[in-house]
Amino acid sequence: MSDTANLFHVSSLRNRQSIARHGLDWTRMGAAPGIAGSRRPEVEGIFLCRSEEEAGFFLRINNTGGPVDLWAVDGIDEALLLDNGSGFGYVPGRIPAAQVRLVRSDIPPQLDS
């Protein structure tokens, strides 16, 4: 069994071109706020979800002001994920574009009914 897994990342669609070109890089944050609404990186790394179900939480809390994309991330060992105290995992570093692929795009904000 491989120690690398398909992980997921949720980001504003305004970041799509940058992610496709440069991968996931917290130093390039600026085109849109983070999913939780932050204007600056919360950590020097990339938050990742262990499943599409966990990513669903971030789709629901979307505070970017618009639609988001869901990216699959390959080649990351889950054991490398750290917790900044929020309970969510992040990898300390950048993730090259070759390791990410867009799996769902233009997901509208999910309004509570």
N, C-alpha and C positions, 0 to 999 in steps of 0.2 A: 504494500500500500504506500502511496506517495505521501510525503509530509508536506506537500504543497497542495493548496486547495483553490478552488474558484472562490474568490471573495468579491465583494461588491462595494461600489462607491457611488454616492448620489451627489450631483453637482448641478448648478444652474446651467441651462442650455447656453447662456452667454459665455460659458467657459469651454464650450465644445471644441472650437477651433484650436484653442491653446492646448487642451488635453490631447487632441488628436495629433498635434504637432510635437508637443514637449512632454507629454505624459502627465502624471499627477505630481505637482510641484507646489508646495505651500508658499514658496517665495514669489509665485506668480499670481497669488490671490489678489484680487482687486477689481476684476470685471463685474463681479457680483458678490453680495454678502454670502457667508457660509450658510449652510442649511439651517443652523440654529439662529441665524441672523447676525452673527458676528462679522465685524468689518475687518478684523485682523485674524491671522491664524491663532488658534487656541494652543497648538503645539507645533513643534518643528517636525512635522510628519504628516501622514495622510491617514485619516480615519477610514476604516474598512469594516464592512459588515460580513459576518460569517455565513449569512444565508439571505435569500431574497426576502424571506419573512422579516428578518431584522431590518433589511433595507426599507421595508414597508413602513416601519416606524418613522424613518427619516423622510419618506415621501409624505407622510401625514403631517409632520411638523414643519414642512417646507416654509421657511421664512425668507426666501430669496426675492419675493415679489413677483414671481412668474414661474413658468414651467421649468422642469428639471429633467435631467437625463440620468439613466442608470447604466453604470459601467461595470463590466466584469473585469476582474483583475486576476491574472494567472501568475504562477511561479513565486508566490509569497508563502513562506512557512508560517502557519498560524502561531507557532510557538514564539515567533519574533514580535507578535503584537503586544503592545504595552497598554496600560490603562492610566489615564491622567487623573483618575479619581471620579470620572463621570460614569464608569461602568462600561464604556465603549472602547473598543480596541483601535489602536493606530500603529502604523509602522513608522519607525523613526528614520525617515529618509524620503527620497524622491522615488517615483516609480516610472520607468521609461515607457514611452508610448507603445513600444513593441509588446508590453505586458498588459495593455488595456484594450478593451473593445466595447463599443457601444452596443448595449443589448435592448434598451428601450429609450425612446427619445420623446421629447416634447410632452412630458407627463404634466398635466395641468395641476395647479394647487388643489389639494383635496379639502374641500370645505366641510365642516361639521354640519350634519343635518339635524 
